[in-house]
């Protein structure tokens, strides 16, 4: 009787594992850079003439570039807090050459008021993804 029960449990386990792998085929073993990523908290979007999109998201801390098919080409994340306050990206703009410009805004340590905007620290990204 115990052998039949053990054999039944083993068979059920194998069948459920196979069924689960069938349902998730192609997803369970994808490499991290192949999986789609969710864009959360999008505050600004701009496009360049080639159809690439630039998203400011993640509480204004991340700039993400995607191609015209939606594949993420790169992502830049700003430090959340520094000793003199907080930084975040504001207002993206792209030019004809495929460069993107983003204003880096500094806030007080509590994030209540703007202490400065630094255009010299604006992100300038070359069309070949060099920065």
N, C-alpha and C positions, 0 to 999 in steps of 0.2 A: 504494500500500500504506500509506503514512504517513497519507494522508487517511482511509482506512478505520479505522485504529487510533485516530486522534484523534477521529473521529466516534463510534466505539464507546465510548471513554473518556468523552467528553462526555455521551453518552446514559446511560451507567451512573451518572455523577455526578449527573445531573439526576434519574434514577429513585431513587437512594439518598437524595438530599436530600428529595425529595417523600415518600418512605416514612417517613423520620425525622420530618418535620414532621407527617405524618398520625398517627404513634404518639404524639407529644407535643402534639397539638392542644389548645389552651386552657391549657397549662402553660408553654410556652416564653416567652410574652409577657405573663404575668400581672404586675401591678404588685406591688411588695414588700409593701404593706400588705394585699393580697388573698390572698397565699399563706398556707397554714397554717404555723404555727410549732410546732416540737417543744418540749415542756416536758421539760427534763432535770433530773435530780437533785432530784426533788420530795421535800421533807422534811415538809411539812404541808399540809393542805387543809381549808378550812372553807367553809360555804355561808351565804348570807343567806336570809331568807324569800321573796325573789323568785326564788330558784333560781340566782342568780349564784354562781360558784365562785371562791375565792381560793386560789392556789397559792403556796407558798414553795418556790423551787427555785433551780437554778443555784448550788449550794454555799451555800445560804442567803443569797444576795446579791440575789435578785429576787423581787418580789411581783407576781403576774400575776392580773388579774381577767378572767373569761370570763362570757359570758351563758349562759342555760340551753341554748342551741344549740351552745355551744363556740366562739363567736367571741370573740377576744381584744379586750377593751374598752380596757385599758391595761396597762402594765407599768412598775414602778418598780425601779430597780437601785441598791443601796447601794454606796458606794465600797468597794473591796476592802481597801485599806490606808490608814491615816492615820498621822500622825507618832507618835501614842501607842499604836498597835496596829491591830487589825482590828475591823471591825463586821460583824455579820450579823443577819438577821431570825430570830426564834424565835417559835413559837406564835401563830398567827393566830386571831382570834375576831371574829365579826360580830354586830351587834345588830339589833334589829327595824327600824330605819330604813335599813338597808343600809350602815352605816358599818363599816369593818373596822379592827381594832386589832392592831398587831404590836409585839412587844417587840424593841427594838434592843439586842443584847448586844455589849459591848466585850470583846475579848480582848487579851492581851499581844502584842507585836510578832511573836512566834513562833507564836501561836495555841495555846499550851499550857494557859493557865488564864484564867479569867474575871476581868477587872479591874473590871467593873461592868455593870449593866443600867440602861438609861435609859428609864423610862416616859414622860418628858417628850418624848422624841424618837420615841415610838411613832407609826406612820403612822395617821392618821385620815382616812378617805376618805369623802366625802359620796356620797349615792346618785346625785347628778348628775355624778359623776366629777370633782369639784373637790377639790383637796387643797392 
